[in-house]
Amino acid sequence: MSNETVVALNDLAQALGDDEAHDDLVVGLLSDTVSMIRRLAMRHDQAVPILATLLDVLAGVHRRNLRAEVALPLAEEHVAIRRSLTAASADPQHRVKQARALAELSRTLSVLNRHHESLAAAQEAVAQVREASAAGHPALRELADNLSNLQRCLYSVARSEEALAAAQEAVGVEAQLRLVDPTGDPTRFAEALTDLASRLGDLERYSAAATAMQEAAALLRQLASEGSTDAQYILADALDSLGYYTTMAETWPEAVAACREAVAVRRRLPAREGTHDAVRLAGALHDLASALRDAGRPEQVAQVIGEAIVRYRPLSEAGLLAPGDLWRFATAVGLYRLQLVEAGQHQTALAPAREQVTLYRHLAKERPDRHLRHLAQALESLADILTVLGHHSEAAAAHAEAESIRSSAPI
């Protein structure tokens, strides 16, 4: 088999893998080509690396189309070939390619919720990259990427301290890459810092998490200022997380600043197809209102939380809120009700109190283990308002229902 044929087949595989518009046709062509090259590889060693490339591309197309169970045997065969090529050669480049195959296998297993097997593949991938580096083939980019995958795998099996160590090392490697090329795209460095913040947050080290997220946000602001719309969406998510970590660390001015910036960024972003961006803006307003209240600025809360509710309600009425977002809507209504009660506006507070009960009834029906206690609390709040307004029989009924919930279910 000539070198020209090898190059042509590799180019064909990559071109087919990149053609997302015709995936069904691509799968058929690649599957036929894999079968042909698999037979050819039995007679010509030169065909083996081509087979590996084709298997990787075909598995990637299946993963892209949410067919992880179909991609898995292809990814496993790809890894087996890469292992044999590594064993047959002292060239450290084979170890790097084996690590890439293992990383894809790890991701495929993770999608299938086979987390311990995914972790084993991720650990082997990191080990292969380290061995390649020790053999004189520096592979900082591959090491950073595989450490990133490793920390996610460790998190998935509740090995939080080890996940943190992997995330910290990934950030260190990304910093080295930045020194090598200071003008390069900082997106991956920002992603590594975001992962580090998440792992610190898992361990309730919120101040350290906020510091890491501040650094990530600074990098993303730089990208966003250069006109990258994608960076603006990522920045908005990072600011949401920064608001959470600073709130948990009880650094209220920083929490308010982060939440306020998140709202500002989301307001100017172009809305994409679907309801995701509308939900996230409502959530950012909810977080800002909560931060303002915690920071002792109650005079600013009502307007912000009122806008959050106005944005949430039509989405809720149309059945477009996921359970987690519906819960945030319910808490937003509860915060608005609380602000009105504290201002002595019990009559105005009655409507949001009733609405919150209705929302928690729906949530408790779907997940009683999570939301019955919230329903009982909302009923008690409604009973208190009804009592102040002199509606004693209705207040007694709400109170009795709350007591019944508490006595009949462990909440």
C-alpha positions in Angstrom: 0.0 0.0 0.0 1.6 3.3 -1.1 2.0 6.3 1.2 -0.3 8.3 -1.1 -3.0 5.7 -0.5 -2.5 5.9 3.3 -2.7 9.7 3.2 -5.8 9.7 0.9 -7.7 7.3 3.2 -6.9 9.2 6.3 -8.0 12.5 4.6 -11.2 10.8 3.5 -11.9 9.6 7.0 -11.5 13.0 8.5 -13.6 14.7 5.8 -16.4 12.2 6.3 -16.3 12.7 10.1 -16.6 16.5 9.7 -19.6 16.2 7.4 -22.4 16.7 10.0 -25.0 17.5 7.4 -25.1 14.0 6.0 -24.5 11.8 9.0 -26.7 8.9 7.8 -24.8 8.7 4.5 -21.5 9.1 6.3 -22.2 6.2 8.7 -23.0 3.9 5.7 -19.8 4.9 3.9 -17.6 4.7 6.9 -19.1 1.4 8.0 -18.4 -0.1 4.5 -14.9 1.4 4.5 -14.1 0.0 8.0 -15.2 -3.5 6.9 -12.9 -3.3 3.8 -9.9 -1.9 5.7 -10.4 -4.4 8.5 -10.0 -7.2 5.9 -7.0 -5.4 4.3 -5.3 -4.9 7.7 -5.1 -8.7 8.1 -2.7 -8.8 5.2 -1.0 -5.3 5.2 0.4 -3.7 8.4 0.1 -0.3 6.8 -3.7 -0.6 6.9 -3.8 -1.0 10.7 -3.3 2.7 11.6 -5.9 3.6 8.9 -8.4 1.2 10.5 -7.7 2.9 13.8 -8.5 6.3 12.4 -11.6 5.1 10.7 -12.9 3.4 13.8 -12.3 6.7 15.8 -14.2 8.8 13.2 -17.1 6.3 13.0 -17.4 6.1 16.7 -17.4 9.9 16.9 -20.2 10.2 14.4 -22.3 7.8 16.5 -21.5 9.7 19.7 -22.5 12.9 18.0 -25.9 11.4 17.2 -26.4 10.1 20.7 -25.7 6.5 19.8 -23.1 5.8 22.5 -24.1 2.1 22.7 -23.2 1.7 19.0 -20.0 3.8 19.4 -18.7 1.7 22.4 -17.5 -1.4 20.5 -15.9 0.8 17.9 -14.1 2.8 20.6 -13.0 -0.4 22.3 -11.6 -1.8 19.0 -9.8 1.5 18.4 -8.1 1.3 21.8 -7.1 -2.3 21.3 -5.4 -1.4 18.0 -3.6 1.6 19.6 -2.4 -0.6 22.4 -0.9 -3.1 19.9 0.7 -0.3 18.0 2.2 1.1 21.2 3.5 -2.3 22.2 5.2 -2.8 18.8 7.0 0.5 18.7 9.3 2.6 20.9 8.0 5.8 19.3 6.3 7.8 22.1 3.8 9.3 19.6 2.0 6.0 19.7 1.4 6.5 23.4 -0.2 9.9 22.8 -2.5 8.4 20.1 -3.4 5.6 22.5 -4.2 8.2 25.2 -6.6 10.0 22.7 -8.3 6.7 22.0 -8.7 6.0 25.7 -10.1 9.4 26.3 -12.8 8.9 23.7 -13.5 5.5 25.2 -13.8 7.1 28.7 -16.2 9.7 27.4 -18.4 7.0 25.7 -18.5 4.9 28.9 -19.4 8.0 30.9 -22.4 8.7 28.6 -23.5 5.1 29.3 -23.2 5.7 33.1 -20.4 3.1 33.4 -18.4 5.5 35.5 -15.9 3.2 37.1 -14.9 1.8 33.7 -14.7 5.4 32.4 -12.4 6.3 35.2 -10.1 3.4 34.5 -9.8 4.4 30.8 -9.1 8.1 31.9 -6.4 7.0 34.3 -4.7 4.9 31.7 -4.9 7.8 29.2 -3.1 10.1 31.7 -0.5 7.4 32.4 0.2 7.0 28.7 0.7 10.8 28.2 3.1 10.9 31.2 5.1 8.0 29.7 5.3 9.7 26.3 6.6 12.9 28.0 9.2 10.8 30.0 10.3 9.3 26.7 11.0 12.7 25.2 7.7 13.6 23.6 6.3 16.6 25.6 2.6 16.5 25.3 1.3 19.3 27.5 -1.9 19.9 25.5 -2.8 16.2 25.7 -1.9 16.1 29.4 -4.1 19.1 30.2 -7.1 17.6 28.2 -6.7 14.2 29.8 -6.4 15.6 33.4 -9.6 17.5 32.7 -11.4 14.3 31.7 -9.9 12.5 34.7 -11.2 15.1 37.2 -14.7 14.7 35.8 -14.5 10.9 36.1 -13.2 11.1 39.7 -16.1 13.4 40.5 -18.6 11.0 39.0 -17.5 8.2 41.4 -17.4 10.6 44.5 -13.6 10.8 44.8 -13.7 14.5 45.5 -10.3 15.1 46.9 -8.6 13.2 44.0 -10.8 15.1 41.6 -9.6 18.3 43.1 -5.9 17.3 42.7 -6.5 16.4 39.1 -8.2 19.7 38.5 -5.4 21.6 40.2 -2.8 19.9 38.0 -4.8 20.6 34.9 -4.8 24.3 35.7 -1.1 24.2 36.3 -0.5 22.6 32.9 -2.8 25.1 31.2 -0.8 27.9 32.8 2.4 26.4 31.3 0.7 26.3 27.9 -0.2 30.0 28.3 3.5 30.8 29.0 4.5 29.0 25.9 1.9 30.9 23.8 0.6 34.0 25.7 -1.4 35.1 22.6 -3.3 31.8 22.3 -7.0 31.2 22.9 -7.5 31.3 26.7 -10.8 29.4 26.5 -9.4 26.1 27.7 -7.6 27.8 30.6 -10.9 29.4 31.6 -12.6 26.0 31.4 -9.9 24.4 33.6 -10.3 27.2 36.2 -14.1 26.6 36.1 -13.6 22.9 36.7 -11.3 23.7 39.6 -13.9 26.0 41.1 -16.5 23.3 40.8 -14.2 20.8 42.6 -13.5 23.3 45.3 -17.2 24.0 45.6 -17.9 20.3 46.0 -15.7 20.3 49.1 -17.4 23.5 50.4 -14.2 25.6 49.9 -16.2 28.5 48.6 -13.7 31.3 49.0 -11.1 29.4 47.0 -13.8 28.4 44.4 -14.7 32.1 44.0 -11.1 33.0 43.5 -10.7 30.5 40.7 -13.9 31.6 39.1 -12.9 35.2 39.3 -9.8 34.3 37.2 -11.9 32.4 34.7 -14.3 35.3 34.4 -11.4 37.7 33.7 -10.2 35.5 30.8 -13.7 35.2 29.4 -14.3 39.0 29.7 -11.2 39.4 27.5 -12.6 37.0 24.9 -16.1 38.6 25.0 -14.6 42.1 24.5 -13.0 40.8 21.3 -16.5 40.1 19.9 -16.9 36.4 20.6 -20.6 35.7 21.2 -19.8 32.2 22.4 -17.5 33.7 25.0 -20.3 35.9 26.2 -22.6 32.9 26.8 -19.8 31.1 28.7 -19.0 34.3 30.6 -22.7 34.6 31.7 -22.6 31.0 33.0 -19.3 31.7 34.8 -20.8 34.8 36.5 -23.7 32.8 37.6 -21.3 30.4 39.3 -19.3 33.2 40.7 -22.4 34.7 42.2 -23.2 31.3 43.9 -19.7 30.8 45.3 -19.4 34.4 46.7 -22.9 34.0 48.2 -21.9 30.7 49.9 -18.7 32.4 51.1 -20.9 35.2 52.5 -18.9 37.9 50.6 -22.0 39.9 49.8 -20.6 42.9 47.8 -18.8 40.5 45.5 -21.9 38.3 45.2 -24.1 41.3 44.2 -21.5 42.5 41.7 -21.2 39.1 40.1 -25.0 38.6 39.9 -25.5 42.1 38.6 -22.9 41.6 35.8 -24.5 38.2 35.0 -27.9 39.9 34.4 -26.3 42.6 32.3 -24.5 40.1 30.1 -27.6 38.0 29.6 -29.7 41.0 28.7 -27.5 41.9 25.8 -27.1 38.4 24.5 -29.0 37.5 21.4 -31.7 34.9 22.2 -31.1 31.5 20.7 -33.7 29.1 19.6 -35.7 27.6 22.4 -36.3 28.8 26.0 -32.9 28.2 27.6 -31.7 31.8 27.4 -35.1 33.2 28.8 -34.9 30.8 31.7 -31.3 31.7 32.5 -32.1 35.4 32.5 -34.9 34.8 34.9 -32.6 32.7 37.1 -29.9 35.4 37.0 -32.5 38.0 38.2 -33.6 35.6 41.0 -29.9 35.2 42.1 -29.4 39.0 42.0 -32.5 39.6 44.2 -31.3 37.0 46.7 -27.8 38.5 46.8 -29.3 42.0 47.3 -31.4 40.7 50.2 -28.4 39.0 51.8 -26.3 42.2 51.4 -28.9 44.2 53.3 -30.4 46.1 50.3 -34.1 45.2 50.6 -35.2 48.4 48.8 -33.8 47.0 45.6 -35.1 43.4 45.9 -38.8 43.9 45.0 -38.2 45.3 41.5 -35.6 42.7 40.6 -37.5 39.7 41.9 -40.7 41.0 40.3 -39.0 41.0 36.9 -37.8 37.5 37.5 -41.3 36.3 38.3 -42.7 38.1 35.2 -40.2 36.2 33.1 -40.7 32.9 34.8 -44.5 32.8 34.8 -45.3 32.5 31.1 -42.7 29.8 30.8 -44.3 27.9 33.7 -47.8 28.3 32.4 -46.7 26.9 29.0 -45.1 23.9 30.8 -41.6 24.9 29.6 -39.8 24.9 32.9 -37.7 21.9 34.0 -38.3 20.8 37.6 -35.2 22.6 38.8 -36.3 25.9 37.1 -39.8 25.5 38.4 -38.4 25.2 41.9 -36.4 28.4 41.4 -39.6 30.1 40.2 -41.4 28.9 43.4 -38.5 30.3 45.5 -38.7 33.6 43.6 -42.4 33.9 44.3 -41.6 33.1 48.0 -39.0 35.8 48.1 -41.4 38.3 46.7 -44.1 37.3 49.2 -41.6 37.7 52.0 -40.6 41.2 50.9 -44.2 42.2 50.9 -44.9 40.8 54.3 -41.9 42.5 55.8 -43.2 45.8 54.3 -46.5 45.2 56.0 -48.4 44.6 52.7 -50.2 41.4 53.7 -53.1 41.9 51.3 -50.7 42.2 48.3 -48.7 39.3 49.6 -51.7 36.9 49.6 -51.6 36.3 45.8 -47.9 35.3 45.7 -48.4 33.1 48.8 -51.2 31.2 47.1 -49.2 30.9 43.9 -46.2 29.5 45.8 -48.5 26.8 47.3 -49.8 25.9 43.9 -46.2 25.6 42.5 -45.1 23.4 45.4 -48.1 21.2 45.1 -47.1 20.4 41.5 -43.5 19.9 42.5 -44.4 17.7 45.5 -46.7 15.5 43.3 -43.7 14.7 41.0 -41.0 14.5 43.8 -42.6 14.2 47.2 -39.2 13.3 48.8 -37.8 16.7 47.8 -40.7 19.1 47.9 -43.3 18.0 50.5 -41.3 20.0 53.1 -41.4 23.0 50.8 -45.2 22.7 50.4 -45.6 22.5 54.2 -43.6 25.6 54.6 -45.5 27.5 51.9 -48.8 26.5 53.5 -47.6 27.8 56.9 -46.6 31.1 55.3 -50.0 31.3 53.6 -51.7 30.5 57.0 -49.8 33.4 58.7 -50.9 35.9 56.0 -54.5 34.7 56.2 -54.5 35.0 59.9 -53.3 38.6 59.8 -56.0 39.4 57.2 -58.7 37.8 59.5 -59.4 34.8 57.3 -59.2 32.5 60.2 -61.1 29.4 58.9 -59.0 29.3 55.7 -55.8 29.9 57.8 -56.7 27.0 60.0 -57.2 24.8 57.0 -53.8 25.7 55.5 -52.2 25.1 58.9 -53.9 21.7 59.3 -52.8 20.6 55.9 -49.2 21.6 56.7 -49.4 19.6 59.9 -50.9 16.7 58.1 -48.0 16.7 55.6 -45.4 16.8 58.4 -47.0 14.0 60.3 -47.6 11.7 57.4 -44.2 12.0 55.7 -40.6 12.4 57.0 -39.6 15.9 55.9 
